[in-house]
Amino acid sequence: MQCFASGSTELQGDNMSPIFDDSSNKDAKYENFPVGSWLLSNKLRHHIICFYNFARYADNIADNPILSPKEKLKLLDDFEDTLMGKGEGDPTFQKAIDMHESLKKSGISHKHCRDLLCAFKQDAIKSRYDDWTDLVDYCALSAAPVGRYMLDLHGEHKLAYGKSDSLCLSLQLINHLQDCGDDYQTLNRVYLPMNWVNEAGLDLIDLGSNQTTIALRRVIDWMLIGINGHLDNSRPLPINLQSLRLSLETSIIYQIAQKLFQKIKENDPLSKRIELSKSELAKCSFMGLASGLLNKW
């Protein structure tokens, strides 16, 4: 990931942010869910893309291998100030300016964006999670706001938050298992409950190998039990949504989560990143559409 044009960290005085280049090898294709899908309304697409770009930019700051934790927090604080309309609107943070304008037009609270920034600030300074609850609490900031934003954007009732949270947490936890080796090797982050790591006798250095050990498999299986509980809780979400477009989109995302869950259960995430093939994605889309339409009529 290239983050500085000069290749080094440069501070422009005590009150200035580091110069940050938003280059990233992650994009919408990397996600476990469709970004700006054709199913969603054209009227809302601009807001969705603004939200995605906002989150991706902040995530790139938190994942930057060159910046120090202090520099990351400074950038994220300034990014948040720009989101809130403070200062003169630094063009470096254009995506926060765009999000600020989007929120004004849509009337949606800035809370979801700020919760995401809390998660990214946590990523800047925290690399281990004590137990399952600690990890899920992190995902409540890094994943749940995405679903809540989408619900608010479509005018859905806040009673849907709970099941939406479960689906988003499932996707985030699945993503952590997909990337457990890469996260450890490139960022020294471990999104596994450390009490389970210790109980299983897992040496974290094994995350750097190309084959899952028995101990790591045990931790993964324990996490899959928790993920399965969240998936079960999220199952009724699509049918409970008023927006047909969002309902169908959510139904597809649920199918994607189920398929990825099954693939992680049956495969080794260290030997190769577990993801869906084009044919598997097409099948999930078809099943999600069919299930969503049947449930609506």
C-alpha positions as protocol buffer text, in pm:
chain_id: "A"
residue {
  index: 1
  type: MET
  ca { x: 0 y: 0 z: 0 }
}
residue {
  index: 2
  type: GLN
  ca { x: 153 y: 333 z: -105 }
}
residue {
  index: 3
  type: CYS
  ca { x: 60 y: 618 z: 125 }
}
residue {
  index: 4
  type: PHE
  ca { x: 311 y: 898 z: 87 }
}
residue {
  index: 5
  type: ALA
  ca { x: 436 y: 1052 z: -234 }
}
residue {
  index: 6
  type: SER
  ca { x: 771 y: 1106 z: -67 }
}
residue {
  index: 7
  type: GLY
  ca { x: 779 y: 755 z: 75 }
}
residue {
  index: 8
  type: SER
  ca { x: 821 y: 886 z: 429 }
}
residue {
  index: 9
  type: THR
  ca { x: 619 y: 1040 z: 710 }
}
residue {
  index: 10
  type: GLU
  ca { x: 620 y: 1419 z: 693 }
}
residue {
  index: 11
  type: LEU
  ca { x: 458 y: 1651 z: 947 }
}
residue {
  index: 12
  type: GLN
  ca { x: 392 y: 2012 z: 856 }
}
residue {
  index: 13
  type: GLY
  ca { x: 419 y: 2166 z: 1201 }
}
residue {
  index: 14
  type: ASP
  ca { x: 251 y: 2076 z: 1530 }
}
residue {
  index: 15
  type: ASN
  ca { x: -104 y: 2152 z: 1418 }
}
residue {
  index: 16
  type: MET
  ca { x: -83 y: 2004 z: 1072 }
}
residue {
  index: 17
  type: SER
  ca { x: -180 y: 1654 z: 958 }
}
residue {
  index: 18
  type: PRO
  ca { x: 67 y: 1418 z: 790 }
}
residue {
  index: 19
  type: ILE
  ca { x: 62 y: 1426 z: 410 }
}
residue {
  index: 20
  type: PHE
  ca { x: -153 y: 1127 z: 320 }
}
residue {
  index: 21
  type: ASP
  ca { x: -189 y: 951 z: -12 }
}
residue {
  index: 22
  type: ASP
  ca { x: -510 y: 748 z: -37 }
}
residue {
  index: 23
  type: SER
  ca { x: -364 y: 480 z: -264 }
}
residue {
  index: 24
  type: SER
  ca { x: -500 y: 138 z: -174 }
}
residue {
  index: 25
  type: ASN
  ca { x: -517 y: -212 z: -314 }
}
residue {
  index: 26
  type: LYS
  ca { x: -867 y: -251 z: -174 }
}
residue {
  index: 27
  type: ASP
  ca { x: -1176 y: -144 z: -362 }
}
residue {
  index: 28
  type: ALA
  ca { x: -1544 y: -235 z: -391 }
}
residue {
  index: 29
  type: LYS
  ca { x: -1455 y: -570 z: -549 }
}
residue {
  index: 30
  type: TYR
  ca { x: -1273 y: -666 z: -227 }
}
residue {
  index: 31
  type: GLU
  ca { x: -1585 y: -642 z: -14 }
}
residue {
  index: 32
  type: ASN
  ca { x: -1812 y: -929 z: 89 }
}
residue {
  index: 33
  type: PHE
  ca { x: -2117 y: -730 z: -17 }
}
residue {
  index: 34
  type: PRO
  ca { x: -2222 y: -549 z: -335 }
}
residue {
  index: 35
  type: VAL
  ca { x: -2132 y: -178 z: -326 }
}
residue {
  index: 36
  type: GLY
  ca { x: -2372 y: 45 z: -517 }
}
residue {
  index: 37
  type: SER
  ca { x: -2555 y: -258 z: -656 }
}
residue {
  index: 38
  type: TRP
  ca { x: -2787 y: -215 z: -955 }
}
residue {
  index: 39
  type: LEU
  ca { x: -3070 y: -325 z: -726 }
}
residue {
  index: 40
  type: LEU
  ca { x: -3050 y: -3 z: -527 }
}
residue {
  index: 41
  type: SER
  ca { x: -3228 y: 314 z: -629 }
}
residue {
  index: 42
  type: ASN
  ca { x: -3042 y: 557 z: -856 }
}
residue {
  index: 43
  type: LYS
  ca { x: -3164 y: 837 z: -628 }
}
residue {
  index: 44
  type: LEU
  ca { x: -2971 y: 688 z: -337 }
}
residue {
  index: 45
  type: ARG
  ca { x: -2666 y: 558 z: -521 }
}
residue {
  index: 46
  type: HIS
  ca { x: -2468 y: 882 z: -483 }
}
residue {
  index: 47
  type: HIS
  ca { x: -2516 y: 877 z: -105 }
}
residue {
  index: 48
  type: ILE
  ca { x: -2413 y: 509 z: -85 }
}
residue {
  index: 49
  type: ILE
  ca { x: -2097 y: 568 z: -286 }
}
residue {
  index: 50
  type: CYS
  ca { x: -2012 y: 872 z: -71 }
}
residue {
  index: 51
  type: PHE
  ca { x: -2049 y: 659 z: 240 }
}
residue {
  index: 52
  type: TYR
  ca { x: -1834 y: 381 z: 95 }
}
residue {
  index: 53
  type: ASN
  ca { x: -1561 y: 625 z: -16 }
}
residue {
  index: 54
  type: PHE
  ca { x: -1568 y: 792 z: 326 }
}
residue {
  index: 55
  type: ALA
  ca { x: -1525 y: 459 z: 504 }
}
residue {
  index: 56
  type: ARG
  ca { x: -1256 y: 335 z: 264 }
}
residue {
  index: 57
  type: TYR
  ca { x: -1048 y: 653 z: 303 }
}
residue {
  index: 58
  type: ALA
  ca { x: -1060 y: 632 z: 684 }
}
residue {
  index: 59
  type: ASP
  ca { x: -982 y: 260 z: 673 }
}
residue {
  index: 60
  type: ASN
  ca { x: -678 y: 331 z: 456 }
}
residue {
  index: 61
  type: ILE
  ca { x: -550 y: 573 z: 719 }
}
residue {
  index: 62
  type: ALA
  ca { x: -590 y: 313 z: 995 }
}
residue {
  index: 63
  type: ASP
  ca { x: -422 y: 43 z: 784 }
}
residue {
  index: 64
  type: ASN
  ca { x: -132 y: 261 z: 668 }
}
residue {
  index: 65
  type: PRO
  ca { x: 193 y: 74 z: 747 }
}
residue {
  index: 66
  type: ILE
  ca { x: 406 y: 390 z: 748 }
}
residue {
  index: 67
  type: LEU
  ca { x: 210 y: 617 z: 981 }
}
residue {
  index: 68
  type: SER
  ca { x: 261 y: 596 z: 1355 }
}
residue {
  index: 69
  type: PRO
  ca { x: -44 y: 545 z: 1582 }
}
residue {
  index: 70
  type: LYS
  ca { x: -23 y: 910 z: 1686 }
}
residue {
  index: 71
  type: GLU
  ca { x: -21 y: 1027 z: 1323 }
}
residue {
  index: 72
  type: LYS
  ca { x: -314 y: 801 z: 1237 }
}
residue {
  index: 73
  type: LEU
  ca { x: -519 y: 940 z: 1525 }
}
residue {
  index: 74
  type: LYS
  ca { x: -434 y: 1296 z: 1419 }
}
residue {
  index: 75
  type: LEU
  ca { x: -547 y: 1230 z: 1063 }
}
residue {
  index: 76
  type: LEU
  ca { x: -865 y: 1057 z: 1176 }
}
residue {
  index: 77
  type: ASP
  ca { x: -946 y: 1341 z: 1418 }
}
residue {
  index: 78
  type: ASP
  ca { x: -901 y: 1596 z: 1139 }
}
residue {
  index: 79
  type: PHE
  ca { x: -1105 y: 1380 z: 904 }
}
residue {
  index: 80
  type: GLU
  ca { x: -1383 y: 1372 z: 1164 }
}
residue {
  index: 81
  type: ASP
  ca { x: -1367 y: 1749 z: 1212 }
}
residue {
  index: 82
  type: THR
  ca { x: -1412 y: 1792 z: 837 }
}
residue {
  index: 83
  type: LEU
  ca { x: -1708 y: 1553 z: 844 }
}
residue {
  index: 84
  type: MET
  ca { x: -1866 y: 1770 z: 1113 }
}
residue {
  index: 85
  type: GLY
  ca { x: -1814 y: 2086 z: 908 }
}
residue {
  index: 86
  type: LYS
  ca { x: -1543 y: 2230 z: 1128 }
}
residue {
  index: 87
  type: GLY
  ca { x: -1260 y: 2437 z: 987 }
}
residue {
  index: 88
  type: GLU
  ca { x: -1227 y: 2554 z: 628 }
}
residue {
  index: 89
  type: GLY
  ca { x: -1283 y: 2218 z: 462 }
}
residue {
  index: 90
  type: ASP
  ca { x: -935 y: 2079 z: 392 }
}
residue {
  index: 91
  type: PRO
  ca { x: -943 y: 1948 z: 30 }
}
residue {
  index: 92
  type: THR
  ca { x: -716 y: 1665 z: 148 }
}
residue {
  index: 93
  type: PHE
  ca { x: -1028 y: 1529 z: 313 }
}
residue {
  index: 94
  type: GLN
  ca { x: -1261 y: 1571 z: 16 }
}
residue {
  index: 95
  type: LYS
  ca { x: -1438 y: 1245 z: 97 }
}
residue {
  index: 96
  type: ALA
  ca { x: -1533 y: 1380 z: 439 }
}
residue {
  index: 97
  type: ILE
  ca { x: -1655 y: 1702 z: 276 }
}
residue {
  index: 98
  type: ASP
  ca { x: -1864 y: 1496 z: 32 }
}
residue {
  index: 99
  type: MET
  ca { x: -2004 y: 1290 z: 319 }
}
residue {
  index: 100
  type: HIS
  ca { x: -2091 y: 1606 z: 513 }
}
residue {
  index: 101
  type: GLU
  ca { x: -2290 y: 1735 z: 216 }
}
residue {
  index: 102
  type: SER
  ca { x: -2452 y: 1395 z: 162 }
}
residue {
  index: 103
  type: LEU
  ca { x: -2569 y: 1379 z: 523 }
}
residue {
  index: 104
  type: LYS
  ca { x: -2715 y: 1730 z: 497 }
}
residue {
  index: 105
  type: LYS
  ca { x: -2910 y: 1635 z: 186 }
}
residue {
  index: 106
  type: SER
  ca { x: -3032 y: 1300 z: 316 }
}
residue {
  index: 107
  type: GLY
  ca { x: -3105 y: 1419 z: 670 }
}
residue {
  index: 108
  type: ILE
  ca { x: -2924 y: 1118 z: 819 }
}
residue {
  index: 109
  type: SER
  ca { x: -2740 y: 1149 z: 1149 }
}
residue {
  index: 110
  type: HIS
  ca { x: -2360 y: 1166 z: 1143 }
}
residue {
  index: 111
  type: LYS
  ca { x: -2353 y: 903 z: 1421 }
}
residue {
  index: 112
  type: HIS
  ca { x: -2296 y: 609 z: 1186 }
}
residue {
  index: 113
  type: CYS
  ca { x: -1993 y: 778 z: 1028 }
}
residue {
  index: 114
  type: ARG
  ca { x: -1851 y: 874 z: 1364 }
}
residue {
  index: 115
  type: ASP
  ca { x: -1897 y: 521 z: 1496 }
}
residue {
  index: 116
  type: LEU
  ca { x: -1694 y: 394 z: 1201 }
}
residue {
  index: 117
  type: LEU
  ca { x: -1423 y: 647 z: 1280 }
}
residue {
  index: 118
  type: CYS
  ca { x: -1418 y: 521 z: 1640 }
}
residue {
  index: 119
  type: ALA
  ca { x: -1346 y: 173 z: 1506 }
}
residue {
  index: 120
  type: PHE
  ca { x: -1066 y: 301 z: 1281 }
}
residue {
  index: 121
  type: LYS
  ca { x: -914 y: 495 z: 1571 }
}
residue {
  index: 122
  type: GLN
  ca { x: -923 y: 173 z: 1770 }
}
residue {
  index: 123
  type: ASP
  ca { x: -745 y: -4 z: 1484 }
}
residue {
  index: 124
  type: ALA
  ca { x: -471 y: 258 z: 1506 }
}
residue {
  index: 125
  type: ILE
  ca { x: -382 y: 168 z: 1864 }
}
residue {
  index: 126
  type: LYS
  ca { x: -524 y: -179 z: 1934 }
}
residue {
  index: 127
  type: SER
  ca { x: -414 y: -506 z: 1774 }
}
residue {
  index: 128
  type: ARG
  ca { x: -548 y: -775 z: 2010 }
}
residue {
  index: 129
  type: TYR
  ca { x: -893 y: -860 z: 2151 }
}
residue {
  index: 130
  type: ASP
  ca { x: -932 y: -1017 z: 2494 }
}
residue {
  index: 131
  type: ASP
  ca { x: -1237 y: -1234 z: 2426 }
}
residue {
  index: 132
  type: TRP
  ca { x: -1541 y: -1283 z: 2200 }
}
residue {
  index: 133
  type: THR
  ca { x: -1731 y: -996 z: 2361 }
}
residue {
  index: 134
  type: ASP
  ca { x: -1437 y: -761 z: 2309 }
}
residue {
  index: 135
  type: LEU
  ca { x: -1418 y: -858 z: 1941 }
}
residue {
  index: 136
  type: VAL
  ca { x: -1794 y: -829 z: 1884 }
}
residue {
  index: 137
  type: ASP
  ca { x: -1794 y: -487 z: 2052 }
}
residue {
  index: 138
  type: TYR
  ca { x: -1532 y: -375 z: 1799 }
}
residue {
  index: 139
  type: CYS
  ca { x: -1744 y: -507 z: 1512 }
}
residue {
  index: 140
  type: ALA
  ca { x: -2041 y: -315 z: 1651 }
}
residue {
  index: 141
  type: LEU
  ca { x: -1845 y: -3 z: 1558 }
}
residue {
  index: 142
  type: SER
  ca { x: -1668 y: -125 z: 1243 }
}
residue {
  index: 143
  type: ALA
  ca { x: -1958 y: -309 z: 1076 }
}
residue {
  index: 144
  type: ALA
  ca { x: -2299 y: -241 z: 1230 }
}
residue {
  index: 145
  type: PRO
  ca { x: -2301 y: 131 z: 1131 }
}
residue {
  index: 146
  type: VAL
  ca { x: -2295 y: 28 z: 764 }
}
residue {
  index: 147
  type: GLY
  ca { x: -2624 y: -157 z: 792 }
}
residue {
  index: 148
  type: ARG
  ca { x: -2780 y: 111 z: 1009 }
}
residue {
  index: 149
  type: TYR
  ca { x: -2686 y: 379 z: 758 }
}
residue {
  index: 150
  type: MET
  ca { x: -2847 y: 180 z: 477 }
}
residue {
  index: 151
  type: LEU
  ca { x: -3163 y: 130 z: 681 }
}
residue {
  index: 152
  type: ASP
  ca { x: -3188 y: 501 z: 759 }
}
residue {
  index: 153
  type: LEU
  ca { x: -3118 y: 596 z: 399 }
}
residue {
  index: 154
  type: HIS
  ca { x: -3412 y: 380 z: 287 }
}
residue {
  index: 155
  type: GLY
  ca { x: -3644 y: 509 z: 557 }
}
residue {
  index: 156
  type: GLU
  ca { x: -3664 y: 177 z: 741 }
}
residue {
  index: 157
  type: HIS
  ca { x: -3773 y: 146 z: 1105 }
}
residue {
  index: 158
  type: LYS
  ca { x: -3501 y: 141 z: 1370 }
}
residue {
  index: 159
  type: LEU
  ca { x: -3649 y: -183 z: 1501 }
}
residue {
  index: 160
  type: ALA
  ca { x: -3458 y: -348 z: 1214 }
}
residue {
  index: 161
  type: TYR
  ca { x: -3125 y: -237 z: 1364 }
}
residue {
  index: 162
  type: GLY
  ca { x: -3079 y: -552 z: 1572 }
}
residue {
  index: 163
  type: LYS
  ca { x: -3105 y: -804 z: 1289 }
}
residue {
  index: 164
  type: SER
  ca { x: -2908 y: -576 z: 1059 }
}
residue {
  index: 165
  type: ASP
  ca { x: -2633 y: -558 z: 1321 }
}
residue {
  index: 166
  type: SER
  ca { x: -2620 y: -938 z: 1329 }
}
residue {
  index: 167
  type: LEU
  ca { x: -2579 y: -964 z: 952 }
}
residue {
  index: 168
  type: CYS
  ca { x: -2310 y: -695 z: 943 }
}
residue {
  index: 169
  type: LEU
  ca { x: -2124 y: -850 z: 1236 }
}
residue {
  index: 170
  type: SER
  ca { x: -2134 y: -1188 z: 1060 }
}
residue {
  index: 171
  type: LEU
  ca { x: -1983 y: -1039 z: 744 }
}
residue {
  index: 172
  type: GLN
  ca { x: -1714 y: -856 z: 939 }
}
residue {
  index: 173
  type: LEU
  ca { x: -1616 y: -1162 z: 1142 }
}
residue {
  index: 174
  type: ILE
  ca { x: -1609 y: -1374 z: 827 }
}
residue {
  index: 175
  type: ASN
  ca { x: -1381 y: -1113 z: 671 }
}
residue {
  index: 176
  type: HIS
  ca { x: -1149 y: -1133 z: 971 }
}
residue {
  index: 177
  type: LEU
  ca { x: -1122 y: -1510 z: 924 }
}
residue {
  index: 178
  type: GLN
  ca { x: -1064 y: -1469 z: 550 }
}
residue {
  index: 179
  type: ASP
  ca { x: -775 y: -1230 z: 619 }
}
residue {
  index: 180
  type: CYS
  ca { x: -642 y: -1368 z: 949 }
}
residue {
  index: 181
  type: GLY
  ca { x: -302 y: -1449 z: 799 }
}
residue {
  index: 182
  type: ASP
  ca { x: -261 y: -1127 z: 603 }
}
residue {
  index: 183
  type: ASP
  ca { x: -380 y: -910 z: 894 }
}
residue {
  index: 184
  type: TYR
  ca { x: -115 y: -1065 z: 1119 }
}
residue {
  index: 185
  type: GLN
  ca { x: 168 y: -1048 z: 868 }
}
residue {
  index: 186
  type: THR
  ca { x: 108 y: -698 z: 729 }
}
residue {
  index: 187
  type: LEU
  ca { x: -53 y: -514 z: 1022 }
}
residue {
  index: 188
  type: ASN
  ca { x: 31 y: -730 z: 1327 }
}
residue {
  index: 189
  type: ARG
  ca { x: -341 y: -739 z: 1403 }
}
residue {
  index: 190
  type: VAL
  ca { x: -517 y: -1046 z: 1537 }
}
residue {
  index: 191
  type: TYR
  ca { x: -896 y: -1042 z: 1520 }
}
residue {
  index: 192
  type: LEU
  ca { x: -926 y: -1363 z: 1722 }
}
residue {
  index: 193
  type: PRO
  ca { x: -1036 y: -1380 z: 2088 }
}
residue {
  index: 194
  type: MET
  ca { x: -709 y: -1410 z: 2278 }
}
residue {
  index: 195
  type: ASN
  ca { x: -860 y: -1622 z: 2557 }
}
residue {
  index: 196
  type: TRP
  ca { x: -956 y: -1879 z: 2290 }
}
residue {
  index: 197
  type: VAL
  ca { x: -611 y: -1848 z: 2132 }
}
residue {
  index: 198
  type: ASN
  ca { x: -453 y: -1930 z: 2468 }
}
residue {
  index: 199
  type: GLU
  ca { x: -699 y: -2208 z: 2546 }
}
residue {
  index: 200
  type: ALA
  ca { x: -635 y: -2374 z: 2209 }
}
residue {
  index: 201
  type: GLY
  ca { x: -259 y: -2344 z: 2255 }
}
residue {
  index: 202
  type: LEU
  ca { x: -221 y: -2138 z: 1936 }
}
residue {
  index: 203
  type: ASP
  ca { x: 115 y: -1973 z: 1875 }
}
residue {
  index: 204
  type: LEU
  ca { x: 37 y: -1651 z: 1684 }
}
residue {
  index: 205
  type: ILE
  ca { x: 345 y: -1700 z: 1470 }
}
residue {
  index: 206
  type: ASP
  ca { x: 152 y: -1983 z: 1303 }
}
residue {
  index: 207
  type: LEU
  ca { x: -70 y: -1718 z: 1141 }
}
residue {
  index: 208
  type: GLY
  ca { x: 228 y: -1642 z: 921 }
}
residue {
  index: 209
  type: SER
  ca { x: 240 y: -1992 z: 772 }
}
residue {
  index: 210
  type: ASN
  ca { x: 58 y: -2120 z: 465 }
}
residue {
  index: 211
  type: GLN
  ca { x: -134 y: -2395 z: 643 }
}
residue {
  index: 212
  type: THR
  ca { x: -379 y: -2385 z: 932 }
}
residue {
  index: 213
  type: THR
  ca { x: -269 y: -2572 z: 1244 }
}
residue {
  index: 214
  type: ILE
  ca { x: -500 y: -2784 z: 1458 }
}
residue {
  index: 215
  type: ALA
  ca { x: -498 y: -2511 z: 1724 }
}
residue {
  index: 216
  type: LEU
  ca { x: -594 y: -2237 z: 1478 }
}
residue {
  index: 217
  type: ARG
  ca { x: -865 y: -2458 z: 1329 }
}
residue {
  index: 218
  type: ARG
  ca { x: -1009 y: -2498 z: 1678 }
}
residue {
  index: 219
  type: VAL
  ca { x: -1026 y: -2119 z: 1727 }
}
residue {
  index: 220
  type: ILE
  ca { x: -1181 y: -2072 z: 1382 }
}
residue {
  index: 221
  type: ASP
  ca { x: -1446 y: -2335 z: 1457 }
}
residue {
  index: 222
  type: TRP
  ca { x: -1531 y: -2168 z: 1787 }
}
residue {
  index: 223
  type: MET
  ca { x: -1570 y: -1837 z: 1606 }
}
residue {
  index: 224
  type: LEU
  ca { x: -1790 y: -2001 z: 1341 }
}
residue {
  index: 225
  type: ILE
  ca { x: -2029 y: -2111 z: 1616 }
}
residue {
  index: 226
  type: GLY
  ca { x: -2068 y: -1748 z: 1721 }
}
residue {
  index: 227
  type: ILE
  ca { x: -2101 y: -1629 z: 1362 }
}
residue {
  index: 228
  type: ASN
  ca { x: -2368 y: -1889 z: 1296 }
}
residue {
  index: 229
  type: GLY
  ca { x: -2572 y: -1750 z: 1585 }
}
residue {
  index: 230
  type: HIS
  ca { x: -2560 y: -1401 z: 1432 }
}
residue {
  index: 231
  type: LEU
  ca { x: -2652 y: -1538 z: 1088 }
}
residue {
  index: 232
  type: ASP
  ca { x: -2951 y: -1718 z: 1234 }
}
residue {
  index: 233
  type: ASN
  ca { x: -3064 y: -1398 z: 1406 }
}
residue {
  index: 234
  type: SER
  ca { x: -3034 y: -1200 z: 1081 }
}
residue {
  index: 235
  type: ARG
  ca { x: -3230 y: -1447 z: 869 }
}
residue {
  index: 236
  type: PRO
  ca { x: -3569 y: -1266 z: 896 }
}
residue {
  index: 237
  type: LEU
  ca { x: -3421 y: -925 z: 810 }
}
residue {
  index: 238
  type: PRO
  ca { x: -3502 y: -913 z: 435 }
}
residue {
  index: 239
  type: ILE
  ca { x: -3870 y: -999 z: 475 }
}
residue {
  index: 240
  type: ASN
  ca { x: -3911 y: -734 z: 746 }
}
residue {
  index: 241
  type: LEU
  ca { x: -3788 y: -447 z: 527 }
}
residue {
  index: 242
  type: GLN
  ca { x: -4035 y: -214 z: 357 }
}
residue {
  index: 243
  type: SER
  ca { x: -3812 y: -127 z: 61 }
}
residue {
  index: 244
  type: LEU
  ca { x: -3829 y: -405 z: -198 }
}
residue {
  index: 245
  type: ARG
  ca { x: -3494 y: -304 z: -346 }
}
residue {
  index: 246
  type: LEU
  ca { x: -3319 y: -309 z: -8 }
}
residue {
  index: 247
  type: SER
  ca { x: -3496 y: -631 z: 84 }
}
residue {
  index: 248
  type: LEU
  ca { x: -3366 y: -806 z: -227 }
}
residue {
  index: 249
  type: GLU
  ca { x: -3017 y: -663 z: -180 }
}
residue {
  index: 250
  type: THR
  ca { x: -3015 y: -784 z: 180 }
}
residue {
  index: 251
  type: SER
  ca { x: -3139 y: -1127 z: 78 }
}
residue {
  index: 252
  type: ILE
  ca { x: -2846 y: -1160 z: -164 }
}
residue {
  index: 253
  type: ILE
  ca { x: -2598 y: -1043 z: 100 }
}
residue {
  index: 254
  type: TYR
  ca { x: -2737 y: -1302 z: 342 }
}
residue {
  index: 255
  type: GLN
  ca { x: -2680 y: -1575 z: 83 }
}
residue {
  index: 256
  type: ILE
  ca { x: -2324 y: -1450 z: 28 }
}
residue {
  index: 257
  type: ALA
  ca { x: -2258 y: -1462 z: 402 }
}
residue {
  index: 258
  type: GLN
  ca { x: -2395 y: -1816 z: 427 }
}
residue {
  index: 259
  type: LYS
  ca { x: -2180 y: -1938 z: 138 }
}
residue {
  index: 260
  type: LEU
  ca { x: -1863 y: -1778 z: 275 }
}
residue {
  index: 261
  type: PHE
  ca { x: -1942 y: -1925 z: 617 }
}
residue {
  index: 262
  type: GLN
  ca { x: -1964 y: -2271 z: 464 }
}
residue {
  index: 263
  type: LYS
  ca { x: -1643 y: -2227 z: 263 }
}
residue {
  index: 264
  type: ILE
  ca { x: -1446 y: -2121 z: 570 }
}
residue {
  index: 265
  type: LYS
  ca { x: -1589 y: -2418 z: 757 }
}
residue {
  index: 266
  type: GLU
  ca { x: -1461 y: -2654 z: 487 }
}
residue {
  index: 267
  type: ASN
  ca { x: -1137 y: -2485 z: 373 }
}
residue {
  index: 268
  type: ASP
  ca { x: -807 y: -2347 z: 501 }
}
residue {
  index: 269
  type: PRO
  ca { x: -796 y: -1964 z: 508 }
}
residue {
  index: 270
  type: LEU
  ca { x: -416 y: -1961 z: 529 }
}
residue {
  index: 271
  type: SER
  ca { x: -347 y: -2164 z: 216 }
}
residue {
  index: 272
  type: LYS
  ca { x: -554 y: -1931 z: 0 }
}
residue {
  index: 273
  type: ARG
  ca { x: -792 y: -1641 z: 68 }
}
residue {
  index: 274
  type: ILE
  ca { x: -1141 y: -1785 z: 79 }
}
residue {
  index: 275
  type: GLU
  ca { x: -1373 y: -1594 z: -151 }
}
residue {
  index: 276
  type: LEU
  ca { x: -1656 y: -1657 z: -393 }
}
residue {
  index: 277
  type: SER
  ca { x: -1602 y: -1744 z: -757 }
}
residue {
  index: 278
  type: LYS
  ca { x: -1809 y: -1567 z: -1021 }
}
residue {
  index: 279
  type: SER
  ca { x: -2034 y: -1869 z: -1053 }
}
residue {
  index: 280
  type: GLU
  ca { x: -2082 y: -1890 z: -676 }
}
residue {
  index: 281
  type: LEU
  ca { x: -2161 y: -1521 z: -658 }
}
residue {
  index: 282
  type: ALA
  ca { x: -2411 y: -1558 z: -943 }
}
residue {
  index: 283
  type: LYS
  ca { x: -2577 y: -1850 z: -763 }
}
residue {
  index: 284
  type: CYS
  ca { x: -2600 y: -1648 z: -439 }
}
residue {
  index: 285
  type: SER
  ca { x: -2753 y: -1359 z: -633 }
}
residue {
  index: 286
  type: PHE
  ca { x: -3011 y: -1586 z: -797 }
}
residue {
  index: 287
  type: MET
  ca { x: -3100 y: -1757 z: -469 }
}
residue {
  index: 288
  type: GLY
  ca { x: -3122 y: -1425 z: -288 }
}
residue {
  index: 289
  type: LEU
  ca { x: -3349 y: -1275 z: -554 }
}
residue {
  index: 290
  type: ALA
  ca { x: -3569 y: -1583 z: -567 }
}
residue {
  index: 291
  type: SER
  ca { x: -3598 y: -1607 z: -191 }
}
residue {
  index: 292
  type: GLY
  ca { x: -3659 y: -1235 z: -155 }
}
residue {
  index: 293
  type: LEU
  ca { x: -3931 y: -1227 z: -417 }
}
residue {
  index: 294
  type: LEU
  ca { x: -4104 y: -1537 z: -279 }
}
residue {
  index: 295
  type: ASN
  ca { x: -4105 y: -1389 z: 70 }
}
residue {
  index: 296
  type: LYS
  ca { x: -4258 y: -1065 z: -57 }
}
residue {
  index: 297
  type: TRP
  ca { x: -4540 y: -1230 z: -253 }
}
